[in-house]
Amino acid sequence: MSEQQLFKVTIDNITIEVPAGTTILNAARQIGGDVAPPAMCYYSKLQNSGGKCRTCLVEVSKGSDKDPRPMPKLVASCRTTVMDGMEVKNITSQKTIDARKGVVEMLLINHPLDCPICDQAGECDLQDLSYNHGKGGTRYDFNRRTFEKHTLGPHIQLHMTRCILCYRCVFTADQLTNKREHGILDRGDHSQISTYIEQNLDNDFIGNVIDVCPVGALTDRTFRFKNRVWFTKPVDAHRDCPKCCGEVRLWMRGDEVFRVTARKDQWGEIANASDGKTGWICDECRFEKKETKDWVIEGTTKVNRQSVISANKYIGVLKPPEFMQEVMDGVKQRYMLDIHNVSEVNEPEIRLDLIEGPAHSEDFEIADKERKEKENNK
């Protein structure tokens, strides 16, 4: 059996080897950090996903060793496979950064400003995308597109006004369930997710469309308006379920289970279960098992410290990986808590993102004492 061919690809001045057929996006994810482009429609567990939102655009400055010519336009990294010797620019390309801002602006044209009442707030991919890659304002002066709210069965609420037409829920229902009763109807700016002939989505795994939705278009009716996600504590748990893997994430406040979701990886996708298969969960685990006695609690979920969900929960939080500035071609790292340029309250020399745990007054008193000692020694 011949060995699998490996291609060398350089992304933001970092070179790695990946198997032939790997997309630029997945190659960048192997590097991790800000090198990996954002993705709103691509989902590695769903076939044929990607190529619709254009947030993962990158600049290919060198096609390959055999053909070193650059690609004339930005390409979707989720649909473009690597070539041997390819060189790609993501955060080191101003052209890519400007284009991504334009894509985010387009996604937000019709998106309502209802983050204060949206259940997805705090874990919304669109919020993260607009904060990290968007602009501070909009040039759009016309009325936003609106749709009526739809109740899709007893457990799922559809807010089509928030939808960005990423097709994830359609692929999930098509590939995970026995039959698909919803899809994209109409065309252009009238396109919408809808059920055929007002059919309800009723099968054992349809609740997974809630987990794959990157915005607040599909929400859990059993959790709506009951709590904010950052007030709850995520806990990993499992049960012996005959339908699915039974490995879930409980969102608790005190001893009360507010909702149950599938576990997700660092890219916001459904994580693999212990048996190596994708960790989709059934509707029984998601909607009907809301008691701690139904589950075997494994422990608190490790949450990225950059997430608002980690607020006041500093047990086992993970800091994002850091890259040397020279490796990134001079691109300055973004502080997780760089508020000194907009606030005169905190001491500029104190890096809040390096403090272990929440900042207290003692941290600033120590810094103030050290500064006075330096001034007295001069």
N, C-alpha and C positions, 0 to 999 in steps of 0.2 A: 504494500500500500504506500503510495507516494505521499510525502509530507505536504502539508498545505502551504501554498505560496504566500509569502509575507511581503507586504509593500511598506516602504518607508514614506512617511508623510510628516511634514513639518507644519504645525499649527501654532501661530503666535510665537515663533522662534523655538518651539519645543518639538523635538523629533521623537516619534515613536514608530514601532512596527506593528502593523495590524494585518489580519488575513485579507486576502483579495475578496472584494465584494462588500467590504465594510463601508458604511456611509461616513461622510465627513463628520456628521453630528455624533455618531457613536464612537468614532475615533477621538473626537474632542472630549467626550464624556469619560474616556479612559484616562485622559489627563486630569480632568475635573476642574473645579473652581470656575473662575470667570472665563476660562478658555472655552468652556462648553457653551454654545449659543442657546438662548432660550427657545422653547418650543411650546406652542399652545395647541396644535392639532396632532402632532406626531405622538404615537404611543407604541412603545416597542412590543407590547403584548397583543396589539391589534394589527392584523394583516391589512395592507393597503392604506394605512393611515399616513398622514403627512402630506405636505405639498399644498396646503390650503391657506394657512394663516400668514406665511412668509416672514414670520418673526425670526427664523433661523438663518436668514440670508448671510452669506459670507463672501469674501473676495478671494478668488483663486488667482494668486499672482504668478504661479507657475503650474502649468498643466501636468507635466511629468518630465522625467529625464529624457524620454524619447521626443517629446514635443513640449519644449519649455515655454511656449507662448502662453500668456495669461488668458483666462477666459474673459470675453469682452464685457460681460455683465455679471452682476452679483448672482449667485446661485443658491438655491434652497439646499442647505446642508443635509437635511433629512432625506432627500431624494437623490443626492449626488454621491456616487461611490468614489473612493480614493484611487489614485494611480501611483505607481512607484515613482518617488521623487517629487510628488506634488507638494506645493507650498501654499498655505492658506492663511489668510489674515482675518481675524475676528475682532477682538478688542484693540488690535494694533492698526486697524484700518479706519480712518476717519470717514471714508465712503460708506463703510458698513454701519458705523454708528449713526450717521445722518439718515441712512435709509431705514434703519430700525426705528428711529424716532418717528419717521413718516408712517411706518406701518402701525405703530402704537397709536398715533393720532387718528388713523383711519379706523382702527378697532374701537376707539372711544367715541367716534362721531355719533353713533346712535345708542351707545351704552348709557343707561340712566345713572344719575348721581345718587344712588340710594344705598351706598355703602353703610350709612348709619343704621339702616334697618334690614340689611341683607344678611342672611344666615351664613353666607360664605365668607363674610368679612373676617380677616385674620388668617385665613388659609386660602385666599383667592389668588390664583396664578396671574390674573389680570392686574390685580393690585400690585403684586411684586413686579410685573413687567412694566407697568406705567411708572412706578417709582424708580426702578433701576435704569430704564431705557427710554422713558417718554419725555415729553416736554411739559413745561409748567402751565401752558395755556392751550387754547384751541382757536382755530380760525373759522370754525363752523358757526354760522349765525341762523341756520334754518331750524325748524321744529324737528325734534328727534322722532325716529320711527317708533311707533308704539303698537303693542298687541294686547289682546285680552289674556288674562291668566287662565290656565287650563289645569284641571285636576286630572291627572293620569292614574286612575286607580286609587285605592285607599291609602297608598303610602308615598306617592310622588306628586310634587307640585311643579308645573312648568311655567317659568317666567320667560316667555319668548323674547320680551323686550331686552333682556340681558344676554341673550344668546349671541355668540360670535360665529356660529355655523362652522364649528371645527369638525363635525361629523363623528366625534368619538362615541357618542351615545348610540348612533345608528350602527356603527361597526360593532359595538358591544352587543347590542340586541341581535344583530345578524349572525355573529360568530359564536355567541355564548348561549343563546336560547334556542328552543326548538322552532320557534317561528317569530318573525319580526312583523310587528303591527304598526310601526311608526317609521317615519323617514322625512325627507325634505320635500315639501310641496311648494309649488309656484317657482318663479324665477326672479333674478335680480334682487332689488331691495324689498321685494315682496316674499322672498324665500323664508320659509319657517319650518321648524320641527313640528310635526303634527301626527296624530294617529289617524289611520285610515278608517273612514266611516265611523269616527268617534269610538273606536275600539279602545278598551282599557289595556294597559300593559300588565298582563296577569300571567306570570310564570315564576318559577322558583329562583331565578337568578337575575331578574330584571332590575333589582335594586342596585346592581353594580353600575348602572348608568349615572347614579348620583356620584359615585367615587371618581369616575373618569371625567366628569364635567369640570372644566378648568375655571368656570365662573359660577355665578349663583343662579343659572338658568334652571337646573334640576335640583331640587332640594327635598330633604326628608320631612314629610308632613308630621311625623311623630316627634320631630325635634324643633319645628318651626317656632321661633320667637320664645323659646323656653330658656335659653341661656346664650351667653357669648362664649365662643370657643376658647378664649384666653382665660376665662374664669373656671374652665374645667381642666381636669388633669388626665392626660392620656395614659392608659395602662394597657399593656399587652396581656392577653388572656387567650385561653383555648378551651374547647370542649370536644367531646367525641360526637361528631355530627356525621350521620350516614350520607348526607347530600354533598357536603363540601369539605374543605380542609379543616374547618372549625377554628382557624387561627385568626383572631380579630384584634381590634383595638377598641377598648372601652373608654368612653369619655365620661368621667365621673366628677361629681362635686360632693365631697363627703363620701357617704356610702351609697349615694344614688347614681344609677347609670342613666345618663341623659340620652346617649345614642351609641350605636355600635357601627363601626366601619371596618373595612378591610385595612390591612397594614400597608403602608406605602414606603417606597425607597427614597433615596436622596433626590431623585428626579421627579418626585410626586406621582409616580406610577405604582400600581399594585405590586407589592413585593412578592417574591417567590415563597412558597410554603416550605416547610421542613422536608417535604418529599421531593423538592425541586420543581414542582409544577407551579403555575401561576396561582396566587392565593385569592382567587375569586371566592366570595362567600355567598351563601344562599339567603333568601329572604327570611327564612325562619330565624337564623342566627342574627340577622340585621334588625328585624322589626319586632320579634316576639320574645327574645331572650334579653330582658332588661333588668334582671335581678343578679346580684353578685353570686348567689347560690348556684346559678346556672353555669358558672365559669370557674376555671382554675386560673387564678391570678398568677402571672409570671413576674410582674414587676413594672415599675414606671418606665414608660417609653423614653428612649434617648432622643431628645429634640435638639435640632440645630439652634445654637444660641442666638442666631440672627433672627429667628422667628419670634413673632409676638406671642406665640403659644408658650414659649419658655419663660415668660414673665413670672418672676417670683418662684420659679421651679428650677433650681440650679443643681438638681441631682442628675449627674451623668450627662449634662448637656455637651454637645459637640461643637467645637469651634470650626468654622470653615477653613480649608487648607489655605496657606499663604504661599505666594510665589515671590521670588526675588525680583526687585524692580528691574535689574539689568536683563533678566531673562525675558521680561515682558517688553523689551525694547523701549524702556524709559516710561512706560505707562505707570502712573502713580497708583498705589493701592488705595482703595476706598475704605475709609474708616467705617466700622460698624456703627459707631456712636460719635461721629464727627459733628458736634453741635457748637463748637467754639466760634465758628464764623457767624453764627446767628444769635448767640447768647453771650452776655457778658457776666453771667453768674459763675460759671465754672472756671477753674484755673486752666489756661491754655496748655500748660505743660503736662497736665494729667491726662493720660490715655484711658478713657473710661472702658474701652473694650478690652483692656489688659487687666482690669481689676477682677479678681476672683470673687464672683458673687455680686450682689447689688452694692452700689456705691453708698457710703455713709459719710457723715460729717467728719469722722476721724480721718478718712482718707485725705480730705482737704486740709485738716488741721496739721497733719504730718507734713504735707507739702508746703504749707505756709511756714511752719517752723524751720524746715530745711532751707527755704528761700531766705528767711531772716538771718539764719546762721551764715549763709554765703555772703549776704550783704555786710554783715558785721566783720567778716574776715577780710574784706577788701580794704 
